[in-house]
């Protein structure tokens, strides 16, 4: 069975990539220096030796950084720099600085220490720049900073992040890709910044979320991304369950396992929950699992009245699919938009209960052990754009009610035991661009 790529969900930042930007010319004069200001705009310019590169970087009076790079070949949205000039310090009034997705050539690829002296900054975005070496603790001098993005810095590391506690009004922090394997007290450090609303620490080589926090201060925290770390411990003991105001929680590929117990009962604001690809040790969600991870999650969904997206892809979860769905409280039925349960061991028959989720956009039940027929009530879910029930043991015909799914763009029902004729109304699905009914027993 072809294993499809996992979805990319983004909050506040683009999906992570490791590619380096294209540089139009290495001959260009690439040191950024401020030029004379005119009409309330401070202009920073660098011009190449030939016609192959001409670069102008503009900082407007509203302190929004705009980068325009024109070449004779194409227009691109990054700037190729040899180094950042300390002359930027002359912009004492600067509040907003965005240098993201630029290329700094070695050996000048370490983060410039002078950035820690731009103490009027509220916004600093250095994401996607291939810096190397340690994150300079001088960034802790930026006491007015509200937004700090150091994400996608895969060659940077830090052994001490206590400097973050000197940023008392910080609301957004992205250090994805920065190696923090030597920082074991990172939750305690972050807990000393109660203004934080968004924390993104994906792919940081973190090894635990088991730390004890006696007095929890992150009461404003709404979004937490700890995906692609290797925690390898029980999920129920994690500190983040104390963040009861969370709306977004991404634990994709973090090697968590065990019993959720009552961890979700207080997460009444949670809209997005991604526990996918925790298959290394099997996440105990419902039913009887291998490796002695058995658990019946009775009642734990009852207060998730804000839930819109649930992703449990590839966890080898077992149990009856209808029993699982019936645990969603009625307050969730009209809010749930994405249900991703592919690559598990769910069994049983998909019943008409699925028709209660009338605002579903995406339903993925592929690669399980489901049998029985596709319920006609699926036609109630008229906002569905993607259905994937491939790789099961479902039989019978496609229900005629499929014709009511006028928003449907993708339908995977391949590799089942479906039979009969295709519904005549399927030809009216004007938005359907991908249809796979292979490896079934359809008569036409």
MONORWO-V361895 format. One record per residue. N is the residue number from 0. PHI is phi in whole degrees, -180 to 180 (none if undefined). PSI is psi in whole degrees, 0 to 359 (NA if undefined). BURIAL is # if it has 16 or more other C-alpha atoms within 10 Angstrom, else .. Layout:
BEGIN
<<N	PHI	PSI	BURIAL> <N	PHI	PSI	BURIAL>>
END
This chain:
BEGIN
<<0	none	128	.> <1	-67	127	.> <2	-90	109	.> <3	-72	154	.> <4	-68	141	.> <5	-66	155	.> <6	-70	156	.> <7	-107	118	.> <8	-105	138	.> <9	-127	133	.> <10	-131	110	.> <11	77	349	.> <12	-153	157	.> <13	-72	161	.> <14	-60	148	.> <15	-70	138	#> <16	-136	159	.> <17	-110	1	.> <18	-71	145	.> <19	-95	148	.> <20	-69	154	#> <21	-78	136	.> <22	-111	118	.> <23	-67	327	#> <24	-156	130	#> <25	-88	354	.> <26	-88	351	.> <27	-69	153	#> <28	-77	109	#> <29	-118	23	#> <30	-93	124	#> <31	-78	124	#> <32	-136	139	#> <33	-68	142	#> <34	-108	183	.> <35	-61	143	.> <36	-84	144	.> <37	-146	138	.> <38	54	42	.> <39	74	12	.> <40	-123	131	.> <41	-95	120	#> <42	-104	139	#> <43	-123	123	#> <44	-129	147	#> <45	-141	127	#> <46	-121	136	#> <47	-75	170	#> <48	-72	329	.> <49	-118	196	.> <50	-87	2	.> <51	-84	352	#> <52	-151	130	#> <53	-145	119	#> <54	-123	135	#> <55	-134	128	#> <56	-116	125	#> <57	-120	131	#> <58	-111	112	#> <59	-80	174	#> <60	-66	342	.> <61	-89	8	.> <62	68	22	#> <63	-94	123	.> <64	-84	127	#> <65	-120	136	.> <66	-119	127	#> <67	-127	121	.> <68	-123	122	#> <69	-118	134	#> <70	-128	165	.> <71	-71	346	.> <72	-96	313	.> <73	-164	169	.> <74	-100	136	.> <75	-132	164	.> <76	-113	41	.> <77	-146	169	#> <78	-125	134	#> <79	-98	113	#> <80	-120	141	#> <81	-79	321	#> <82	-163	164	#> <83	-95	124	#> <84	-79	135	.> <85	-61	349	.> <86	-65	347	.> <87	-60	339	#> <88	-63	341	#> <89	-68	346	.> <90	-88	69	.> <91	-62	333	.> <92	-84	355	.> <93	-63	128	#> <94	-111	334	#> <95	-130	117	#> <96	-132	119	#> <97	-124	109	#> <98	-116	21	#> <99	-62	152	#> <100	57	42	#> <101	-109	163	#> <102	-114	121	#> <103	-110	116	#> <104	-75	143	#> <105	-67	150	.> <106	-90	15	.> <107	-98	32	.> <108	-97	6	#> <109	-81	149	#> <110	-65	130	#> <111	-66	128	#> <112	-67	334	.> <113	-65	341	#> <114	-58	332	#> <115	-70	352	#> <116	-99	358	#> <117	-88	70	#> <118	-77	5	#> <119	-99	359	#> <120	-65	135	#> <121	-106	334	#> <122	-133	126	#> <123	-139	117	#> <124	-121	110	#> <125	-119	23	#> <126	-70	150	#> <127	76	5	#> <128	-92	127	#> <129	-75	61	#> <130	-66	155	#> <131	-126	168	#> <132	85	195	.> <133	-85	152	#> <134	-73	122	#> <135	-67	125	#> <136	-66	349	#> <137	-62	341	.> <138	-61	339	#> <139	-68	351	#> <140	-77	347	#> <141	-84	71	#> <142	-68	346	#> <143	-94	359	#> <144	-66	130	#> <145	-110	335	#> <146	-133	122	#> <147	-134	118	#> <148	-123	108	#> <149	-113	19	#> <150	-66	160	#> <151	62	35	#> <152	-107	78	#> <153	-77	353	#> <154	-114	13	.> <155	-102	158	#> <156	-148	166	#> <157	-149	137	#> <158	-105	357	.> <159	-157	118	#> <160	-114	24	#> <161	-64	340	#> <162	-61	335	.> <163	-63	332	#> <164	-70	352	#> <165	-89	7	#> <166	-111	80	#> <167	-72	344	#> <168	-114	14	#> <169	-65	129	#> <170	-113	329	#> <171	-126	124	#> <172	-132	121	#> <173	-126	113	#> <174	-122	29	#> <175	-59	134	#> <176	90	345	#> <177	-77	129	#> <178	-73	113	#> <179	-117	26	#> <180	-62	336	#> <181	-91	358	.> <182	-102	103	#> <183	-96	343	#> <184	-104	28	.> <185	-61	323	#> <186	-64	322	#> <187	-65	322	#> <188	-65	314	#> <189	-66	328	#> <190	-65	345	#> <191	-89	8	#> <192	-123	77	#> <193	-65	348	#> <194	-79	349	#> <195	-62	132	#> <196	-114	329	#> <197	-131	127	#> <198	-128	124	#> <199	-124	108	#> <200	-128	45	#> <201	-72	141	#> <202	57	46	#> <203	-108	9	#> <204	59	33	#> <205	-73	147	#> <206	-118	359	#> <207	-163	147	#> <208	-123	24	#> <209	-89	3	#> <210	-63	146	.> <211	-89	129	.> <212	-125	107	.> <213	-70	310	.> <214	-113	109	.> <215	-86	119	.> <216	-104	350	#> <217	-84	56	#> <218	-75	346	#> <219	-97	359	#> <220	-65	124	#> <221	-115	333	#> <222	-137	127	#> <223	-136	122	#> <224	-120	109	#> <225	-119	25	#> <226	-65	157	#> <227	56	43	#> <228	-117	173	#> <229	-122	82	#> <230	-80	316	#> <231	53	47	#> <232	-148	178	#> <233	-69	137	#> <234	-72	329	#> <235	-68	342	#> <236	-94	5	#> <237	-72	146	#> <238	-68	333	#> <239	-70	348	#> <240	-68	348	#> <241	-78	345	#> <242	-84	80	#> <243	-72	347	#> <244	-92	5	#> <245	-60	135	#> <246	-107	333	#> <247	-133	124	#> <248	-136	115	#> <249	-115	112	#> <250	-121	27	#> <251	-57	130	#> <252	60	38	#> <253	-109	8	#> <254	58	38	#> <255	-90	154	#> <256	-155	179	#> <257	94	201	#> <258	-91	135	#> <259	-78	339	#> <260	50	234	#> <261	-105	22	.> <262	-59	326	#> <263	-87	352	#> <264	-66	334	#> <265	-99	4	#> <266	-90	61	#> <267	-72	343	#> <268	-96	354	#> <269	-65	123	#> <270	-107	330	#> <271	-133	123	#> <272	-133	115	#> <273	-117	109	#> <274	-116	23	#> <275	-72	157	#> <276	56	39	#> <277	-102	41	#> <278	-79	349	#> <279	-59	322	.> <280	-125	5	#> <281	70	115	#> <282	-82	123	#> <283	-84	102	#> <284	-110	312	#> <285	-161	151	#> <286	82	190	#> <287	-101	122	.> <288	-110	163	#> <289	-76	175	.> <290	57	36	.> <291	61	25	.> <292	-102	82	#> <293	-111	138	#> <294	-164	139	#> <295	-108	113	#> <296	-87	65	#> <297	-78	122	.> <298	85	350	.> <299	-72	349	#> <300	-98	358	#> <301	-65	337	#> <302	-106	9	#> <303	-85	60	#> <304	-78	352	#> <305	-104	359	#> <306	-65	128	#> <307	-116	324	#> <308	-128	126	#> <309	-127	122	#> <310	-122	111	#> <311	-119	24	#> <312	-55	137	#> <313	56	61	#> <314	-125	1	#> <315	55	39	#> <316	-76	138	#> <317	-117	171	#> <318	127	170	#> <319	-76	129	#> <320	-64	322	#> <321	-72	320	#> <322	-59	319	.> <323	-64	311	#> <324	-66	327	.> <325	-70	351	.> <326	-81	347	.> <327	-69	130	#> <328	-70	157	.> <329	-60	331	.> <330	-66	346	.> <331	-93	338	#> <332	-54	319	#> <333	-94	2	#> <334	-108	332	#> <335	-63	126	#> <336	-115	332	#> <337	-136	124	#> <338	-127	108	#> <339	-115	102	#> <340	-123	19	#> <341	-68	159	#> <342	57	51	#> <343	-129	196	#> <344	-122	32	#> <345	-62	143	#> <346	-130	184	#> <347	92	191	#> <348	-110	135	#> <349	-76	114	#> <350	-97	180	#> <351	-66	354	.> <352	-59	331	.> <353	-58	334	#> <354	-68	350	#> <355	-73	338	#> <356	-89	73	#> <357	-74	348	#> <358	-108	14	#> <359	-59	132	#> <360	-103	329	#> <361	-140	125	#> <362	-127	116	#> <363	-124	112	#> <364	-125	18	#> <365	-67	152	#> <366	57	53	#> <367	-123	202	#> <368	-124	42	#> <369	-78	144	#> <370	-130	190	#> <371	79	194	#> <372	-100	159	#> <373	-74	121	#> <374	-69	140	#> <375	-59	333	#> <376	-65	348	#> <377	-59	335	#> <378	-66	345	#> <379	-72	338	#> <380	-87	68	#> <381	-72	352	#> <382	-96	2	#> <383	-60	132	#> <384	-110	332	#> <385	-135	129	#> <386	-126	128	#> <387	-135	106	#> <388	-121	24	#> <389	-67	160	#> <390	69	37	#> <391	-123	199	#> <392	-124	32	#> <393	-75	143	#> <394	-126	178	#> <395	83	186	#> <396	-87	166	#> <397	-70	129	#> <398	-66	146	#> <399	-59	334	.> <400	-66	350	#> <401	-58	333	#> <402	-64	343	#> <403	-84	353	#> <404	-87	70	#> <405	-72	349	#> <406	-95	358	#> <407	-67	128	#> <408	-112	334	#> <409	-137	129	#> <410	-135	112	#> <411	-109	113	#> <412	-127	16	#> <413	-66	159	#> <414	60	51	#> <415	-129	199	#> <416	-118	33	#> <417	-69	151	#> <418	-149	181	#> <419	86	194	.> <420	-95	152	.> <421	-68	145	#> <422	-58	137	.> <423	-64	332	.> <424	-78	355	.> <425	-65	335	#> <426	-69	347	.> <427	-91	359	.> <428	-81	88	#> <429	-67	339	.> <430	-96	357	.> <431	-73	113	#> <432	-114	346	.> <433	-137	117	.> <434	-132	122	.> <435	-127	109	.> <436	-119	19	#> <437	-66	159	.> <438	59	48	.> <439	-131	200	#> <440	-130	37	#> <441	-65	145	#> <442	-87	341	.> <443	-155	NA	.>>
END
